[in-house]
Amino acid sequence: MSLIKRNGAMSSAFPALFDDFFSRDLFNWNNRNFSTTQTSLPSVNIKETADAFEVEMAAPGMEKQDFRVELNGNQLTISSSKENQEEKQEGGYTHREFSYQSFQRSFTLPKDVVDEDRIEAKYENGLLLLTIPKREEAKQKAPRRIEIG
């Protein structure tokens, strides 16, 4: 955060307004949790084990049919779009509300490591969980002791 010079003649409410405005993440260009449209993106955890990659995406309020998961080569893309419309007609007026939210996140996996045919995905309790198994030849093998002759 940068320093802002204060003028003692200004009222105490006026600088507080600017302090609040400038301290927000609006000017944090490196914040990767926002898309180019300034909408929030779901948080993702990726863990590599000896046998697989495990991806957890926090997306509460979604349904499993709202997601689209694709693997193209070594590029994993998770996207979603959800539209909600509500209309009430009472008396002589109509009340209509609608919302639309979407996101897309892409991740590059190591080349020639993923066993594409065994990828599993499930959505439960607000978490999208992906298990991306590694090919047998790409799995880490236990250390082998080599006898010296």
C-alpha positions as a Markdown table, in Angstrom:
| # | Residue | x | y | z |
|---|---|---|---|---|
| 1 | Met | 0.0 | 0.0 | 0.0 |
| 2 | Ser | 1.3 | 3.4 | -0.8 |
| 3 | Leu | 1.5 | 6.4 | 1.6 |
| 4 | Ile | -1.0 | 9.2 | 1.2 |
| 5 | Lys | -0.2 | 12.6 | 2.5 |
| 6 | Arg | -3.0 | 14.0 | 4.7 |
| 7 | Asn | -3.9 | 17.6 | 5.1 |
| 8 | Gly | -4.8 | 18.5 | 8.7 |
| 9 | Ala | -7.5 | 21.0 | 7.5 |
| 10 | Met | -9.7 | 18.3 | 5.9 |
| 11 | Ser | -12.5 | 16.8 | 8.0 |
| 12 | Ser | -11.9 | 13.3 | 9.5 |
| 13 | Ala | -14.7 | 11.7 | 7.4 |
| 14 | Phe | -13.3 | 12.7 | 4.1 |
| 15 | Pro | -9.9 | 11.0 | 4.4 |
| 16 | Ala | -11.6 | 7.9 | 5.8 |
| 17 | Leu | -13.6 | 7.6 | 2.6 |
| 18 | Phe | -10.4 | 7.7 | 0.5 |
| 19 | Asp | -8.6 | 5.3 | 2.8 |
| 20 | Asp | -11.4 | 2.8 | 2.4 |
| 21 | Phe | -11.5 | 3.2 | -1.4 |
| 22 | Phe | -7.7 | 2.9 | -1.9 |
| 23 | Ser | -7.2 | 0.0 | 0.5 |
| 24 | Arg | -9.5 | -2.3 | -1.5 |
| 25 | Asp | -8.3 | -4.9 | -4.0 |
| 26 | Leu | -9.4 | -2.7 | -6.9 |
| 27 | Phe | -5.8 | -1.6 | -7.5 |
| 28 | Asn | -4.2 | -5.0 | -6.8 |
| 29 | Trp | -3.6 | -6.1 | -10.4 |
| 30 | Asn | -1.9 | -9.3 | -9.3 |
| 31 | Asn | -5.0 | -10.6 | -7.5 |
| 32 | Arg | -5.8 | -13.8 | -9.4 |
| 33 | Asn | -9.2 | -14.4 | -7.8 |
| 34 | Phe | -10.9 | -12.0 | -10.2 |
| 35 | Ser | -11.7 | -12.5 | -13.9 |
| 36 | Thr | -11.3 | -9.9 | -16.6 |
| 37 | Thr | -14.9 | -9.0 | -16.1 |
| 38 | Gln | -14.2 | -8.2 | -12.4 |
| 39 | Thr | -16.4 | -11.2 | -11.2 |
| 40 | Ser | -15.1 | -13.4 | -8.5 |
| 41 | Leu | -13.8 | -16.9 | -9.5 |
| 42 | Pro | -14.2 | -20.0 | -7.4 |
| 43 | Ser | -11.1 | -21.0 | -5.3 |
| 44 | Val | -9.3 | -24.1 | -6.4 |
| 45 | Asn | -6.9 | -26.5 | -4.6 |
| 46 | Ile | -4.8 | -28.8 | -6.7 |
| 47 | Lys | -2.8 | -31.6 | -5.0 |
| 48 | Glu | -0.5 | -34.1 | -6.6 |
| 49 | Thr | -0.1 | -37.5 | -5.1 |
| 50 | Ala | 2.0 | -40.4 | -6.3 |
| 51 | Asp | -1.0 | -41.8 | -8.3 |
| 52 | Ala | -3.1 | -38.8 | -9.3 |
| 53 | Phe | -3.9 | -35.1 | -9.3 |
| 54 | Glu | -6.8 | -34.1 | -7.1 |
| 55 | Val | -8.7 | -30.9 | -7.8 |
| 56 | Glu | -11.1 | -29.3 | -5.4 |
| 57 | Met | -13.2 | -26.3 | -6.5 |
| 58 | Ala | -15.4 | -24.4 | -4.1 |
| 59 | Ala | -18.6 | -23.6 | -5.9 |
| 60 | Pro | -21.5 | -23.5 | -3.4 |
| 61 | Gly | -25.0 | -23.0 | -4.7 |
| 62 | Met | -24.4 | -24.8 | -8.0 |
| 63 | Glu | -25.8 | -28.0 | -9.4 |
| 64 | Lys | -23.7 | -30.7 | -11.0 |
| 65 | Gln | -25.3 | -30.1 | -14.4 |
| 66 | Asp | -24.1 | -26.4 | -14.2 |
| 67 | Phe | -20.5 | -27.6 | -14.7 |
| 68 | Arg | -18.5 | -28.5 | -17.9 |
| 69 | Val | -15.1 | -30.2 | -17.4 |
| 70 | Glu | -12.9 | -30.8 | -20.4 |
| 71 | Leu | -9.4 | -32.1 | -21.0 |
| 72 | Asn | -7.9 | -31.1 | -24.3 |
| 73 | Gly | -4.3 | -32.5 | -24.5 |
| 74 | Asn | -2.8 | -31.4 | -21.2 |
| 75 | Gln | -5.2 | -28.4 | -20.7 |
| 76 | Leu | -7.9 | -28.9 | -18.1 |
| 77 | Thr | -10.8 | -26.5 | -18.3 |
| 78 | Ile | -13.6 | -26.2 | -15.8 |
| 79 | Ser | -16.4 | -23.8 | -16.7 |
| 80 | Ser | -19.9 | -23.1 | -15.5 |
| 81 | Ser | -22.9 | -21.0 | -16.3 |
| 82 | Lys | -26.0 | -20.7 | -14.3 |
| 83 | Glu | -29.1 | -18.6 | -15.0 |
| 84 | Asn | -31.9 | -17.9 | -12.6 |
| 85 | Gln | -35.2 | -16.3 | -13.4 |
| 86 | Glu | -38.1 | -15.6 | -11.1 |
| 87 | Glu | -41.4 | -13.9 | -12.0 |
| 88 | Lys | -44.3 | -13.1 | -9.7 |
| 89 | Gln | -47.6 | -11.7 | -10.9 |
| 90 | Glu | -49.7 | -10.2 | -8.2 |
| 91 | Gly | -52.7 | -7.8 | -8.6 |
| 92 | Gly | -51.9 | -5.4 | -11.4 |
| 93 | Tyr | -48.1 | -5.7 | -11.5 |
| 94 | Thr | -45.4 | -8.1 | -12.4 |
| 95 | His | -42.2 | -8.6 | -10.4 |
| 96 | Arg | -39.3 | -10.1 | -12.3 |
| 97 | Glu | -35.8 | -10.9 | -11.2 |
| 98 | Phe | -33.0 | -12.7 | -13.0 |
| 99 | Ser | -29.4 | -13.4 | -12.5 |
| 100 | Tyr | -26.6 | -15.0 | -14.6 |
| 101 | Gln | -23.2 | -16.1 | -13.4 |
| 102 | Ser | -20.5 | -17.9 | -15.3 |
| 103 | Phe | -16.8 | -18.6 | -15.0 |
| 104 | Gln | -14.0 | -20.5 | -16.7 |
| 105 | Arg | -10.7 | -21.7 | -15.2 |
| 106 | Ser | -8.0 | -23.5 | -17.1 |
| 107 | Phe | -5.0 | -25.4 | -15.8 |
| 108 | Thr | -2.0 | -27.0 | -17.6 |
| 109 | Leu | -1.1 | -30.5 | -16.5 |
| 110 | Pro | 2.2 | -32.1 | -17.2 |
| 111 | Lys | 2.4 | -33.7 | -20.7 |
| 112 | Asp | 1.8 | -37.4 | -21.2 |
| 113 | Val | 1.1 | -38.0 | -17.6 |
| 114 | Val | -2.7 | -38.2 | -17.3 |
| 115 | Asp | -4.8 | -41.3 | -17.8 |
| 116 | Glu | -7.7 | -39.6 | -19.7 |
| 117 | Asp | -10.0 | -42.6 | -19.6 |
| 118 | Arg | -10.1 | -42.9 | -15.8 |
| 119 | Ile | -10.8 | -39.2 | -14.8 |
| 120 | Glu | -13.6 | -39.0 | -12.2 |
| 121 | Ala | -15.7 | -35.9 | -11.2 |
| 122 | Lys | -18.3 | -35.4 | -8.5 |
| 123 | Tyr | -20.1 | -32.5 | -6.9 |
| 124 | Glu | -21.1 | -32.6 | -3.3 |
| 125 | Asn | -21.6 | -30.1 | -0.5 |
| 126 | Gly | -20.6 | -27.2 | -2.6 |
| 127 | Leu | -17.3 | -28.8 | -3.8 |
| 128 | Leu | -16.5 | -30.0 | -7.3 |
| 129 | Leu | -14.0 | -32.8 | -6.8 |
| 130 | Leu | -11.9 | -34.1 | -9.7 |
| 131 | Thr | -9.6 | -37.1 | -9.5 |
| 132 | Ile | -7.2 | -37.2 | -12.5 |
| 133 | Pro | -5.2 | -40.5 | -12.4 |
| 134 | Lys | -1.7 | -40.7 | -13.7 |
| 135 | Arg | -0.6 | -43.2 | -16.3 |
| 136 | Glu | 1.2 | -46.2 | -14.9 |
| 137 | Glu | 4.5 | -45.3 | -16.5 |
| 138 | Ala | 4.3 | -41.7 | -15.1 |
| 139 | Lys | 3.7 | -42.8 | -11.5 |
| 140 | Gln | 6.5 | -42.3 | -9.0 |
| 141 | Lys | 8.0 | -45.6 | -8.2 |
| 142 | Ala | 9.4 | -46.6 | -4.8 |
| 143 | Pro | 13.1 | -46.2 | -4.4 |
| 144 | Arg | 15.0 | -49.3 | -5.5 |
| 145 | Arg | 18.2 | -50.4 | -3.8 |
| 146 | Ile | 21.0 | -51.2 | -6.2 |
| 147 | Glu | 23.5 | -53.8 | -5.0 |
| 148 | Ile | 27.1 | -52.9 | -5.6 |
| 149 | Gly | 29.0 | -55.8 | -7.2 |
